[in-house]
Amino acid sequence: MRIYMQTHPEPGQTPRFVQLALEQDLLGGWTLYRESGAQGGRSTLRRDVFLEREEALAAFVRARDTQLKRGFKVMFAQGTETTHG
């Protein structure tokens, strides 16, 4: 699963982005990647590991909802689950 979100920039400002990705590893665990920063500039990548799919999916949804409340808009979503509702 993957979601790319972006803010609408003010005049003269660079848009900010957040990308969330949820992937299963080879041992059955789940990793949530959260990348954020200024478009075309520096970014920060955070990684959280979960043993259970439900726990990882709940963290993914919480991270998405937090960014939506901060004014980010979904630009791209990919995956088999409904990620924006």
N, CA, C and O of each residue as an XYZ file, in Angstrom:
340
protein
N       0.850     -1.166      0.000
C       0.000      0.000      0.000
C       0.897      1.231      0.000
O       1.970      1.247      0.604
N       0.428      2.255     -0.693
C       1.210      3.482     -0.763
C       0.280      4.664     -0.958
O      -0.682      4.591     -1.723
N       0.573      5.760     -0.256
C      -0.162      7.017     -0.427
C       0.854      8.143     -0.530
O       1.794      8.225      0.259
N       0.651      9.003     -1.508
C       1.470     10.211     -1.652
C       0.546     11.406     -1.459
O      -0.467     11.535     -2.147
N       0.903     12.286     -0.511
C       0.093     13.466     -0.207
C       0.950     14.716     -0.337
O       2.170     14.673     -0.176
N       0.288     15.828     -0.632
C       1.004     17.079     -0.844
C       0.146     18.240     -0.366
O      -1.083     18.164     -0.377
N       0.810     19.322      0.055
C       0.093     20.535      0.438
C      -0.021     21.441     -0.777
O       0.761     21.341     -1.722
N      -1.005     22.325     -0.735
C      -1.113     23.374     -1.750
C      -0.225     24.515     -1.276
O      -0.499     25.106     -0.231
N       0.844     24.844     -2.023
C       1.804     25.829     -1.523
C       1.283     27.269     -1.609
O       0.488     27.621     -2.480
N       1.757     28.064     -0.684
C       1.515     29.502     -0.746
C       2.384     30.063     -1.869
O       3.391     29.450     -2.224
N       2.020     31.218     -2.439
C       2.857     31.806     -3.495
C       4.303     31.990     -3.019
O       4.552     32.535     -1.944
N       5.235     31.530     -3.831
C       6.647     31.639     -3.508
C       7.170     30.545     -2.602
O       8.358     30.537     -2.280
N       6.323     29.621     -2.183
C       6.726     28.526     -1.301
C       6.818     27.212     -2.076
O       6.164     27.034     -3.104
N       7.624     26.316     -1.574
C       7.747     24.977     -2.150
C       6.705     24.066     -1.513
O       6.537     24.092     -0.294
N       6.006     23.269     -2.301
C       5.033     22.345     -1.703
C       5.719     21.318     -0.812
O       6.848     20.904     -1.076
N       5.030     20.918      0.231
C       5.514     19.884      1.137
C       4.799     18.571      0.782
O       3.680     18.578      0.268
N       5.465     17.453      1.065
C       4.885     16.155      0.737
C       5.033     15.194      1.900
O       5.891     15.360      2.767
N       4.181     14.188      1.897
C       4.267     13.043      2.800
C       3.968     11.809      1.967
O       2.999     11.778      1.210
N       4.804     10.796      2.112
C       4.562      9.529      1.435
C       4.533      8.427      2.491
O       5.457      8.303      3.294
N       3.480      7.639      2.485
C       3.329      6.511      3.410
C       3.329      5.230      2.592
O       2.651      5.138      1.569
N       4.092      4.242      3.046
C       4.127      2.954      2.360
C       4.122      1.847      3.403
O       4.845      1.912      4.397
N       3.311      0.842      3.168
C       3.213     -0.313      4.054
C       3.601     -1.548      3.261
O       2.981     -1.866      2.246
N       4.644     -2.250      3.735
C       5.157     -3.411      3.008
C       5.364     -4.585      3.954
O       5.731     -4.402      5.114
N       5.129     -5.775      3.454
C       5.389     -6.987      4.221
C       6.810     -7.459      3.943
O       7.259     -7.439      2.797
N       7.519     -7.884      4.989
C       8.882     -8.377      4.789
C       8.880     -9.891      4.556
O       7.827    -10.528      4.588
N      10.047    -10.452      4.327
C      10.158    -11.873      4.006
C       9.837    -12.792      5.179
O       9.565    -13.976      4.983
N       9.868    -12.251      6.401
C       9.601    -13.067      7.579
C       8.168    -12.937      8.079
O       7.826    -13.489      9.124
N       7.326    -12.214      7.345
C       5.929    -12.066      7.713
C       5.609    -10.828      8.526
O       4.447    -10.589      8.854
N       6.613    -10.040      8.855
C       6.387     -8.780      9.564
C       5.974     -7.686      8.592
O       5.961     -7.889      7.378
N       5.640     -6.530      9.137
C       5.191     -5.407      8.321
C       5.996     -4.170      8.664
O       6.304     -3.928      9.831
N       6.342     -3.377      7.641
C       7.100     -2.154      7.837
C       6.308     -0.984      7.280
O       5.834     -1.021      6.144
N       6.170      0.062      8.099
C       5.526      1.305      7.688
C       6.622      2.338      7.463
O       7.348      2.693      8.391
N       6.740      2.817      6.230
C       7.700      3.857      5.878
C       6.953      5.182      5.791
O       5.912      5.273      5.142
N       7.492      6.214      6.452
C       6.905      7.554      6.412
C       7.992      8.521      5.980
O       8.944      8.780      6.716
N       7.836      9.049      4.777
C       8.790     10.024      4.246
C       8.100     11.369      4.131
O       6.963     11.449      3.668
N       8.785     12.431      4.552
C       8.194     13.766      4.469
C       9.286     14.790      4.240
O      10.450     14.578      4.579
N       8.874     15.925      3.645
C       9.820     17.003      3.401
C       9.289     17.979      2.383
O       8.103     17.978      2.054
N      10.183     18.815      1.889
C       9.843     19.796      0.856
C      10.100     19.172     -0.514
O      11.106     18.493     -0.721
N       9.187     19.409     -1.435
C       9.311     18.865     -2.790
C      10.625     19.349     -3.405
O      10.873     20.553     -3.469
N      11.465     18.416     -3.857
C      12.728     18.759     -4.482
C      13.827     19.100     -3.490
O      14.923     19.484     -3.898
N      13.560     18.969     -2.205
C      14.554     19.291     -1.183
C      14.824     18.105     -0.284
O      14.643     16.950     -0.671
N      15.256     18.411      0.910
C      15.557     17.361      1.879
C      14.282     16.696      2.371
O      13.210     17.300      2.420
N      14.440     15.432      2.733
C      13.300     14.709      3.292
C      13.769     13.865      4.473
O      14.960     13.601      4.642
N      12.812     13.457      5.269
C      13.056     12.599      6.423
C      12.331     11.282      6.198
O      11.177     11.271      5.768
N      12.996     10.179      6.483
C      12.394      8.859      6.340
C      12.368      8.189      7.702
O      13.399      8.051      8.361
N      11.182      7.776      8.114
C      11.007      7.040      9.369
C      10.483      5.653      9.034
O       9.747      5.464      8.066
N      10.881      4.681      9.862
C      10.481      3.306      9.620
C       9.997      2.704     10.927
O      10.689      2.776     11.943
N       8.809      2.109     10.906
C       8.247      1.415     12.058
C       7.958     -0.019     11.648
O       7.407     -0.266     10.575
N       8.332     -0.967     12.504
C       8.154     -2.388     12.208
C       7.065     -2.949     13.121
O       7.022     -2.650     14.314
N       6.183     -3.771     12.537
C       5.069     -4.386     13.256
C       5.060     -5.878     12.976
O       5.421     -6.316     11.884
N       4.650     -6.650     13.961
C       4.557     -8.099     13.780
C       3.228     -8.519     13.168
O       3.162     -9.504     12.433
N       2.169     -7.772     13.471
C       0.833     -8.125     13.001
C       0.343     -7.155     11.936
O       0.587     -5.952     12.022
N      -0.343     -7.681     10.939
C      -0.873     -6.865      9.853
C      -1.882     -5.832     10.348
O      -1.862     -4.680      9.913
N      -2.759     -6.244     11.252
C      -3.806     -5.341     11.744
C      -3.204     -4.132     12.457
O      -3.673     -3.005     12.297
N      -2.160     -4.384     13.246
C      -1.477     -3.306     13.962
C      -0.797     -2.349     12.977
O      -0.848     -1.132     13.152
N      -0.167     -2.899     11.951
C       0.502     -2.083     10.937
C      -0.511     -1.267     10.139
O      -0.282     -0.090      9.861
N      -1.618     -1.884      9.774
C      -2.654     -1.190      9.018
C      -3.276     -0.060      9.843
O      -3.564      1.009      9.306
N      -3.483     -0.289     11.139
C      -4.022      0.754     12.012
C      -3.056      1.941     12.104
O      -3.492      3.092     12.106
N      -1.758      1.670     12.178
C      -0.752      2.742     12.218
C      -0.738      3.513     10.901
O      -0.587      4.734     10.900
N      -0.896      2.804      9.776
C      -0.955      3.427      8.459
C      -2.139      4.388      8.376
O      -1.996      5.524      7.923
N      -3.297      3.927      8.813
C      -4.517      4.747      8.775
C      -4.385      5.955      9.695
O      -4.797      7.054      9.326
N      -3.819      5.771     10.887
C      -3.616      6.893     11.816
C      -2.682      7.939     11.214
O      -2.940      9.138     11.311
N      -1.593      7.480     10.591
C      -0.633      8.401      9.970
C      -1.303      9.173      8.826
O      -1.098     10.378      8.684
N      -2.091      8.483      8.024
C      -2.816      9.134      6.927
C      -3.789     10.173      7.453
O      -3.818     11.301      6.963
N      -4.586      9.803      8.446
C      -5.584     10.710      8.998
C      -4.942     11.941      9.639
O      -5.472     13.047      9.534
N      -3.809     11.750     10.296
C      -3.082     12.879     10.899
C      -2.669     13.880      9.834
O      -2.816     15.087     10.027
N      -2.154     13.393      8.716
C      -1.713     14.291      7.645
C      -2.897     14.970      6.955
O      -2.799     16.131      6.559
N      -3.997     14.263      6.811
C      -5.188     14.885      6.226
C      -5.678     16.035      7.108
O      -6.102     17.068      6.591
N      -5.626     15.869      8.416
C      -6.030     16.934      9.337
C      -5.091     18.124      9.269
O      -5.491     19.246      9.578
N      -3.848     17.895      8.870
C      -2.855     18.976      8.739
C      -2.955     19.694      7.403
O      -2.181     20.615      7.139
N      -3.894     19.291      6.560
C      -4.108     19.995      5.299
C      -3.495     19.346      4.076
O      -3.542     19.924      2.990
N      -2.926     18.175      4.217
C      -2.376     17.475      3.057
C      -3.518     16.863      2.256
O      -4.537     16.459      2.816
N      -3.337     16.800      0.950
C      -4.318     16.208      0.042
C      -3.704     14.980     -0.613
O      -2.526     14.984     -0.972
N      -4.505     13.926     -0.767
C      -4.037     12.702     -1.421
C      -3.893     12.961     -2.914
O      -4.846     13.352     -3.587
N      -2.682     12.734     -3.419
C      -2.401     12.910     -4.839
C      -2.356     11.560     -5.563
O      -2.665     11.468     -6.751
N      -1.966     10.517     -4.821
C      -1.807      9.197     -5.415
C      -2.001      8.150     -4.325
O      -1.459      8.281     -3.227
N      -2.768      7.120     -4.627
C      -2.950      5.996     -3.699
C      -2.870      4.699     -4.486
O      -3.431      4.590     -5.576
N      -2.167      3.712     -3.927
C      -1.994      2.431     -4.592
C      -2.096      1.333     -3.559
O      -1.572      1.470     -2.454
N      -2.759      0.254     -3.899
C      -2.841     -0.889     -2.990
C      -4.185     -1.581     -3.125
O      -5.088     -1.089     -3.801
N      -4.303     -2.718     -2.481
C      -5.524     -3.503     -2.579
C      -6.565     -3.081     -1.574
O      -7.732     -3.452     -1.704
N      -6.170     -2.306     -0.565
C      -7.089     -1.853      0.459
C      -7.634     -0.479      0.106
O      -7.020      0.257     -0.667
N      -8.783     -0.131      0.670
C      -9.280      1.234      0.557
C      -8.477      2.081      1.524
O      -8.536      1.860      2.733
N      -7.720      3.059      1.006
C      -6.815      3.816      1.849
C      -7.309      5.224      2.134
O      -6.730      5.927      2.963
N      -8.361      5.643      1.464
C      -8.866      7.003      1.690
C     -10.384      6.937      1.729
O     -11.031      6.601      0.736
N     -10.946      7.265      2.896
C     -12.385      7.126      2.969
C     -13.076      8.184      3.726
O     -14.301      8.158      3.847
